[in-house]
Amino acid sequence: MSESDENEINQVIRNLSPEVAHKLLEENLDNPDFIILDIRTSKEFSTGHIEGALNLDFYADDFQEQIEKGDKDKKYLICCGSGVRSSKLLKTMGYAGYLEVYNVLGGMRMWEKSNLPLTQE
């Protein structure tokens, strides 16, 4: 194996339909290294979100800092309201060296239109 092969990072940075994202979620219910990151405002988040999601406001002053110091070896499912903020974050996380990140295409709007489960807890 050459030195360049050893330094190669295998990343999975990908967009998923809400249905495929939900399947990924179900497959990782017992995985402590699977993190659902909802980057909407706390007000948006309180109207309904994916169960178990962490809320990290895209517009917070320390948002970029939080992303940079996150655990890059974990598996992330990210979402926002319509998919615009999370699409930007998908690229940012890829550049920052995260190994596995999935974005819900169409955000929570498409998640809801697909009749997938939400919670307000």
C-alpha positions, -999 to 999 in steps of 0.1 A, spaced: 0 0 0 14 34 -9 16 63 14 -11 82 -6 -35 52 -2 -31 53 36 -38 91 37 -70 88 17 -102 95 36 -133 77 27 -162 101 32 -199 96 27 -214 130 22 -248 126 6 -283 139 1 -312 115 9 -349 116 3 -370 118 35 -380 81 30 -345 69 27 -334 91 56 -361 76 77 -349 41 68 -314 51 78 -328 65 111 -346 32 118 -314 12 111 -295 33 136 -319 35 165 -295 17 188 -263 33 174 -249 58 200 -226 72 172 -256 82 151 -266 119 156 -296 137 142 -288 173 139 -317 198 133 -302 232 125 -334 252 126 -341 279 151 -354 268 185 -388 282 176 -389 261 144 -376 231 163 -404 234 188 -431 231 161 -421 195 155 -388 176 149 -374 141 144 -374 122 177 -340 123 193 -327 152 172 -303 177 187 -311 214 179 -282 235 169 -293 269 154 -277 276 121 -279 314 129 -262 311 163 -230 331 167 -210 300 176 -226 277 150 -194 274 129 -173 268 160 -197 241 172 -194 223 138 -156 226 137 -153 210 172 -179 182 166 -169 145 165 -161 139 129 -161 101 133 -198 98 141 -226 94 116 -249 124 111 -283 130 97 -289 167 92 -320 187 84 -335 221 84 -368 237 73 -366 233 35 -331 219 29 -313 251 21 -293 255 54 -286 218 57 -273 217 20 -248 244 30 -239 225 61 -235 192 42 -207 209 22 -192 225 53 -191 193 72 -175 175 42 -147 202 40 -143 200 78 -134 163 75 -166 147 88 -166 111 76 -204 103 72 -231 130 68 -265 126 53 -288 156 44 -326 153 43 -336 167 9 -364 192 12 -359 194 49 -387 191 74 -413 203 49 -407 172 27 -404 150 58 -439 161 69 -453 158 33 -440 122 33 -460 116 65 -430 107 85 -431 108 123 -424 140 143 -424 148 180 -427 181 200 -411 167 231 
